[in-house]
Amino acid sequence: MSNVIKDLKQYADKIVQTGLVVGAGGNLSMRDGNIMYISPSGFDLQEIEDHQWVRVDIETGEILDNLKPSSEVLMHLECFRKRPDITAVLHAHPSYSVGVSSAGKDIPCQFPDFPAMIRNVSYLEYLIPTTEVLADAVAEVIPDTDVVVMRNHGVLTVGKSMKEAYFFMQIIEEAAKVYTISSTVGVPRILTEEECQALRNLSSEKYRSELLKESK
């Protein structure tokens, strides 16, 4: 089994087990040279066999296998085309992130990991999933961010490794959860920009960020 398939299987299991997707929702992909391996359409992510990850030529979009790729294939391709530095794309439907953003709110920084590990978050108003319109909108913002929150839809993260993309997904969902909880009991205290910048400058956080880029 190649490392790419191994990582895809590992994190497909994780996003289901941690409730980031339900049923056949969500999709993920990884780059291997000029080829993208992506989850097949309609499959429960935990039931994908090694040979069922669909290969797609990143430059041309040609599908190289018989199975149909995820319906969000265009969005994944645009991420790899716009970001030659990344190897992984993850799209899920985390409940708190969808809930907060669909209420017209941005997800604020309330604890150190969020600003220290995520450089910024882009928000897209609702666009019909699986369409070129959504793929084009993602293509516009992905050069400048690793996290895209789609209101009334879900979240897309990218990373130097699938480990990093998954961590970004965990952090944005935890931030949305913390905001939801704090909003029910009082007025949330949001970290200031000065506090966020100080966290980004910590050497310990920079070291941790580098570890996430390793595929293990």
Secondary structure as a PSIPRED ss2 file (coil, helix, strand):
# PSIPRED VFORMAT (PSIPRED V4.0)

   1 M C   1.000  0.000  0.000
   2 S C   1.000  0.000  0.000
   3 N H   0.000  1.000  0.000
   4 V H   0.000  1.000  0.000
   5 I H   0.000  1.000  0.000
   6 K H   0.000  1.000  0.000
   7 D H   0.000  1.000  0.000
   8 L H   0.000  1.000  0.000
   9 K H   0.000  1.000  0.000
  10 Q H   0.000  1.000  0.000
  11 Y H   0.000  1.000  0.000
  12 A H   0.000  1.000  0.000
  13 D H   0.000  1.000  0.000
  14 K H   0.000  1.000  0.000
  15 I H   0.000  1.000  0.000
  16 V H   0.000  1.000  0.000
  17 Q H   0.000  1.000  0.000
  18 T C   1.000  0.000  0.000
  19 G C   1.000  0.000  0.000
  20 L C   1.000  0.000  0.000
  21 V C   1.000  0.000  0.000
  22 V C   1.000  0.000  0.000
  23 G C   1.000  0.000  0.000
  24 A C   1.000  0.000  0.000
  25 G C   1.000  0.000  0.000
  26 G C   1.000  0.000  0.000
  27 N E   0.000  0.000  1.000
  28 L E   0.000  0.000  1.000
  29 S E   0.000  0.000  1.000
  30 M E   0.000  0.000  1.000
  31 R E   0.000  0.000  1.000
  32 D E   0.000  0.000  1.000
  33 G C   1.000  0.000  0.000
  34 N C   1.000  0.000  0.000
  35 I E   0.000  0.000  1.000
  36 M E   0.000  0.000  1.000
  37 Y E   0.000  0.000  1.000
  38 I E   0.000  0.000  1.000
  39 S C   1.000  0.000  0.000
  40 P E   0.000  0.000  1.000
  41 S C   1.000  0.000  0.000
  42 G C   1.000  0.000  0.000
  43 F C   1.000  0.000  0.000
  44 D C   1.000  0.000  0.000
  45 L H   0.000  1.000  0.000
  46 Q H   0.000  1.000  0.000
  47 E H   0.000  1.000  0.000
  48 I C   1.000  0.000  0.000
  49 E C   1.000  0.000  0.000
  50 D H   0.000  1.000  0.000
  51 H H   0.000  1.000  0.000
  52 Q H   0.000  1.000  0.000
  53 W C   1.000  0.000  0.000
  54 V E   0.000  0.000  1.000
  55 R E   0.000  0.000  1.000
  56 V E   0.000  0.000  1.000
  57 D E   0.000  0.000  1.000
  58 I C   1.000  0.000  0.000
  59 E C   1.000  0.000  0.000
  60 T C   1.000  0.000  0.000
  61 G C   1.000  0.000  0.000
  62 E C   1.000  0.000  0.000
  63 I E   0.000  0.000  1.000
  64 L C   1.000  0.000  0.000
  65 D C   1.000  0.000  0.000
  66 N C   1.000  0.000  0.000
  67 L C   1.000  0.000  0.000
  68 K C   1.000  0.000  0.000
  69 P E   0.000  0.000  1.000
  70 S C   1.000  0.000  0.000
  71 S C   1.000  0.000  0.000
  72 E C   1.000  0.000  0.000
  73 V H   0.000  1.000  0.000
  74 L H   0.000  1.000  0.000
  75 M H   0.000  1.000  0.000
  76 H H   0.000  1.000  0.000
  77 L H   0.000  1.000  0.000
  78 E H   0.000  1.000  0.000
  79 C H   0.000  1.000  0.000
  80 F H   0.000  1.000  0.000
  81 R H   0.000  1.000  0.000
  82 K H   0.000  1.000  0.000
  83 R C   1.000  0.000  0.000
  84 P C   1.000  0.000  0.000
  85 D C   1.000  0.000  0.000
  86 I C   1.000  0.000  0.000
  87 T C   1.000  0.000  0.000
  88 A E   0.000  0.000  1.000
  89 V E   0.000  0.000  1.000
  90 L E   0.000  0.000  1.000
  91 H E   0.000  0.000  1.000
  92 A E   0.000  0.000  1.000
  93 H C   1.000  0.000  0.000
  94 P C   1.000  0.000  0.000
  95 S H   0.000  1.000  0.000
  96 Y H   0.000  1.000  0.000
  97 S H   0.000  1.000  0.000
  98 V H   0.000  1.000  0.000
  99 G H   0.000  1.000  0.000
 100 V H   0.000  1.000  0.000
 101 S H   0.000  1.000  0.000
 102 S H   0.000  1.000  0.000
 103 A C   1.000  0.000  0.000
 104 G C   1.000  0.000  0.000
 105 K C   1.000  0.000  0.000
 106 D C   1.000  0.000  0.000
 107 I C   1.000  0.000  0.000
 108 P C   1.000  0.000  0.000
 109 C C   1.000  0.000  0.000
 110 Q C   1.000  0.000  0.000
 111 F C   1.000  0.000  0.000
 112 P C   1.000  0.000  0.000
 113 D H   0.000  1.000  0.000
 114 F H   0.000  1.000  0.000
 115 P H   0.000  1.000  0.000
 116 A H   0.000  1.000  0.000
 117 M H   0.000  1.000  0.000
 118 I C   1.000  0.000  0.000
 119 R C   1.000  0.000  0.000
 120 N C   1.000  0.000  0.000
 121 V E   0.000  0.000  1.000
 122 S E   0.000  0.000  1.000
 123 Y E   0.000  0.000  1.000
 124 L E   0.000  0.000  1.000
 125 E C   1.000  0.000  0.000
 126 Y C   1.000  0.000  0.000
 127 L C   1.000  0.000  0.000
 128 I C   1.000  0.000  0.000
 129 P C   1.000  0.000  0.000
 130 T C   1.000  0.000  0.000
 131 T C   1.000  0.000  0.000
 132 E H   0.000  1.000  0.000
 133 V H   0.000  1.000  0.000
 134 L H   0.000  1.000  0.000
 135 A H   0.000  1.000  0.000
 136 D H   0.000  1.000  0.000
 137 A H   0.000  1.000  0.000
 138 V H   0.000  1.000  0.000
 139 A H   0.000  1.000  0.000
 140 E H   0.000  1.000  0.000
 141 V H   0.000  1.000  0.000
 142 I H   0.000  1.000  0.000
 143 P H   0.000  1.000  0.000
 144 D H   0.000  1.000  0.000
 145 T C   1.000  0.000  0.000
 146 D C   1.000  0.000  0.000
 147 V E   0.000  0.000  1.000
 148 V E   0.000  0.000  1.000
 149 V E   0.000  0.000  1.000
 150 M E   0.000  0.000  1.000
 151 R C   1.000  0.000  0.000
 152 N C   1.000  0.000  0.000
 153 H C   1.000  0.000  0.000
 154 G E   0.000  0.000  1.000
 155 V E   0.000  0.000  1.000
 156 L E   0.000  0.000  1.000
 157 T E   0.000  0.000  1.000
 158 V E   0.000  0.000  1.000
 159 G E   0.000  0.000  1.000
 160 K C   1.000  0.000  0.000
 161 S C   1.000  0.000  0.000
 162 M H   0.000  1.000  0.000
 163 K H   0.000  1.000  0.000
 164 E H   0.000  1.000  0.000
 165 A H   0.000  1.000  0.000
 166 Y H   0.000  1.000  0.000
 167 F H   0.000  1.000  0.000
 168 F H   0.000  1.000  0.000
 169 M H   0.000  1.000  0.000
 170 Q H   0.000  1.000  0.000
 171 I H   0.000  1.000  0.000
 172 I H   0.000  1.000  0.000
 173 E H   0.000  1.000  0.000
 174 E H   0.000  1.000  0.000
 175 A H   0.000  1.000  0.000
 176 A H   0.000  1.000  0.000
 177 K H   0.000  1.000  0.000
 178 V H   0.000  1.000  0.000
 179 Y H   0.000  1.000  0.000
 180 T H   0.000  1.000  0.000
 181 I H   0.000  1.000  0.000
 182 S H   0.000  1.000  0.000
 183 S H   0.000  1.000  0.000
 184 T H   0.000  1.000  0.000
 185 V H   0.000  1.000  0.000
 186 G C   1.000  0.000  0.000
 187 V C   1.000  0.000  0.000
 188 P C   1.000  0.000  0.000
 189 R C   1.000  0.000  0.000
 190 I C   1.000  0.000  0.000
 191 L C   1.000  0.000  0.000
 192 T C   1.000  0.000  0.000
 193 E H   0.000  1.000  0.000
 194 E H   0.000  1.000  0.000
 195 E H   0.000  1.000  0.000
 196 C H   0.000  1.000  0.000
 197 Q H   0.000  1.000  0.000
 198 A H   0.000  1.000  0.000
 199 L H   0.000  1.000  0.000
 200 R H   0.000  1.000  0.000
 201 N C   1.000  0.000  0.000
 202 L C   1.000  0.000  0.000
 203 S H   0.000  1.000  0.000
 204 S H   0.000  1.000  0.000
 205 E H   0.000  1.000  0.000
 206 K H   0.000  1.000  0.000
 207 Y H   0.000  1.000  0.000
 208 R H   0.000  1.000  0.000
 209 S H   0.000  1.000  0.000
 210 E H   0.000  1.000  0.000
 211 L H   0.000  1.000  0.000
 212 L H   0.000  1.000  0.000
 213 K C   1.000  0.000  0.000
 214 E C   1.000  0.000  0.000
 215 S C   1.000  0.000  0.000
 216 K C   1.000  0.000  0.000
